Amino acid sequence: MAPLPSPDAGTGLTLALADDEAFNFYYPDNLTLLERCGVNIVRFSPLRDSELPPCQMIWLGGGYPEIHAAGLAANTSMLAQLREAHRRGVAIYAECGGLMYLGSTLEDASGDIYPMANLIPGHSKMGKRLTRFGYCEARAMRQTLLAAPGENPARA
């Protein structure tokens, strides 16, 4: 196992953490590790806030965006803020529901389709039953706080 990052590895970095009814699945140990590395974590609500906090990184975790799709789509200023942050090169990490939010559209259980951030081409759909559940593997494309280029962050 690789050594932990140094205690000052994240000093001066601010992470905007999506935290509301739509996004709230986070492992506390991950947040604690980031804080211990000096990362300043600022919470925001994609449902209610009109602006992202000033940050170098955004984390969109899991949750229930499919249940809150209408509210997320209605907050057009936040969607525009996400697109602008992406354009400026702000690091965006998303998992599960966060990936759905970054997609083009999201279809809820009633069949209503809502526009999302459109940063990842694709349509997400709320199904009647679980179709697939599990973990995916990733490789860093460039040096990050968690992994070197080509490394899997989970195994770095």
C-alpha positions as CSV (number, residue, x, y, z in Angstrom):
1,M,0.0,0.0,0.0
2,A,1.3,3.5,-0.9
3,P,2.1,5.9,1.9
4,L,-0.5,8.6,2.7
5,P,-0.1,12.0,1.2
6,S,1.9,14.5,3.3
7,P,-0.1,16.5,5.8
8,D,0.4,19.7,3.7
9,A,-0.3,18.1,0.3
10,G,-3.6,20.0,-0.1
11,T,-2.7,23.2,1.7
12,G,-4.2,26.2,-0.1
13,L,-6.7,24.1,-2.0
14,T,-10.5,24.5,-1.6
15,L,-12.8,21.6,-2.5
16,A,-16.5,22.5,-3.2
17,L,-18.5,19.5,-1.9
18,A,-22.1,19.1,-3.2
19,D,-24.1,18.4,0.0
20,D,-27.9,18.5,0.0
21,E,-30.9,16.2,-0.5
22,A,-29.7,15.3,-4.1
23,F,-26.0,14.6,-3.2
24,N,-25.0,13.3,0.2
25,F,-23.3,9.9,-0.2
26,Y,-19.7,10.3,1.0
27,Y,-17.4,8.1,3.0
28,P,-16.4,10.2,6.0
29,D,-12.9,8.7,5.9
30,N,-12.3,10.3,2.5
31,L,-13.3,13.7,3.7
32,T,-11.2,13.3,6.8
33,L,-8.1,12.3,4.7
34,L,-8.6,15.4,2.5
35,E,-8.9,17.7,5.6
36,R,-5.8,16.1,7.2
37,C,-3.9,16.9,4.0
38,G,-4.9,20.6,4.4
39,V,-7.8,20.7,1.9
40,N,-10.4,23.3,2.8
41,I,-13.8,21.7,2.2
42,V,-16.7,24.1,1.5
43,R,-20.2,22.6,1.2
44,F,-22.7,23.9,-1.4
45,S,-26.2,22.9,-2.6
46,P,-26.7,22.3,-6.3
47,L,-30.4,22.5,-5.5
48,R,-30.5,25.9,-3.7
49,D,-27.2,27.8,-4.3
50,S,-26.9,30.0,-7.3
51,E,-23.1,30.1,-7.3
52,L,-20.3,27.7,-6.7
53,P,-18.0,28.7,-3.8
54,P,-14.5,29.8,-5.0
55,C,-12.6,26.6,-5.4
56,Q,-10.0,24.6,-7.3
57,M,-11.9,21.3,-7.1
58,I,-15.6,20.2,-7.1
59,W,-16.9,16.9,-5.8
60,L,-20.3,15.7,-6.8
61,G,-21.0,12.5,-4.8
62,G,-23.8,10.0,-4.9
63,G,-27.3,10.6,-3.8
64,Y,-30.7,10.9,-5.4
65,P,-30.5,13.4,-8.3
66,E,-33.2,11.3,-10.1
67,I,-35.6,12.2,-7.3
68,H,-34.6,15.9,-7.4
69,A,-34.1,16.2,-11.2
70,A,-36.7,19.0,-11.6
71,G,-35.1,21.1,-8.9
72,L,-31.6,20.5,-10.2
73,A,-32.7,21.4,-13.8
74,A,-34.5,24.5,-12.5
75,N,-31.3,25.8,-10.9
76,T,-29.9,27.0,-14.3
77,S,-27.4,29.4,-12.6
78,M,-25.7,26.4,-10.9
79,L,-25.6,24.4,-14.1
80,A,-24.0,27.4,-15.8
81,Q,-21.5,27.8,-13.0
82,L,-20.5,24.1,-13.4
83,R,-20.0,24.5,-17.1
84,E,-18.0,27.6,-16.5
85,A,-15.8,25.9,-13.9
86,H,-15.2,23.1,-16.3
87,R,-14.2,25.6,-19.0
88,R,-11.8,27.2,-16.7
89,G,-10.1,23.9,-15.8
90,V,-11.5,23.4,-12.3
91,A,-11.1,19.7,-11.4
92,I,-14.5,18.0,-11.2
93,Y,-14.8,14.6,-9.5
94,A,-18.1,12.9,-9.8
95,E,-19.4,9.5,-8.8
96,C,-22.8,7.8,-9.1
97,G,-25.5,10.5,-8.9
98,G,-22.8,13.1,-9.6
99,L,-22.1,11.6,-13.0
100,M,-25.8,11.7,-13.7
101,Y,-25.8,15.4,-12.9
102,L,-22.9,16.0,-15.3
103,G,-24.7,14.2,-18.1
104,S,-26.9,15.8,-20.8
105,T,-30.3,14.7,-19.5
106,L,-31.8,12.9,-16.6
107,E,-35.1,11.0,-16.8
108,D,-37.0,10.4,-13.6
109,A,-39.3,7.5,-12.7
110,S,-42.3,9.3,-14.2
111,G,-40.6,9.5,-17.6
112,D,-40.0,13.3,-17.4
113,I,-36.7,14.3,-18.9
114,Y,-34.7,17.2,-17.5
115,P,-31.6,19.0,-18.8
116,M,-28.5,18.6,-16.7
117,A,-25.0,20.1,-16.9
118,N,-24.2,18.5,-20.3
119,L,-20.5,18.0,-19.5
120,I,-20.6,14.3,-20.2
121,P,-22.6,13.4,-23.3
122,G,-25.3,10.9,-22.3
123,H,-28.8,10.3,-20.9
124,S,-29.4,8.8,-17.4
125,K,-32.7,7.1,-16.6
126,M,-34.3,6.0,-13.4
127,G,-35.2,2.4,-13.8
128,K,-37.8,0.3,-12.0
129,R,-35.1,-2.0,-10.6
130,L,-31.4,-2.1,-10.0
131,T,-29.7,-3.0,-13.2
132,R,-26.0,-2.9,-12.3
133,F,-24.2,-2.1,-9.1
134,G,-20.5,-2.1,-8.5
135,Y,-17.3,-0.3,-8.8
136,C,-15.5,1.0,-11.9
137,E,-11.7,1.4,-12.2
138,A,-10.0,4.6,-13.2
139,R,-6.5,5.7,-14.1
140,A,-5.2,9.2,-13.6
141,M,-4.4,11.1,-16.8
142,R,-2.1,13.5,-15.1
143,Q,-0.6,14.0,-11.6
144,T,-3.3,14.4,-8.9
145,L,-3.4,14.5,-5.2
146,L,-4.4,10.9,-5.2
147,A,-2.4,9.3,-8.0
148,A,0.4,9.7,-10.6
149,P,-0.3,9.5,-14.3
150,G,-1.4,6.0,-15.3
151,E,-2.0,4.9,-11.7
152,N,-5.4,3.7,-10.4
153,P,-6.2,6.2,-7.5
154,A,-7.7,3.3,-5.4
155,R,-4.4,1.4,-5.6
156,A,-1.9,4.2,-5.7
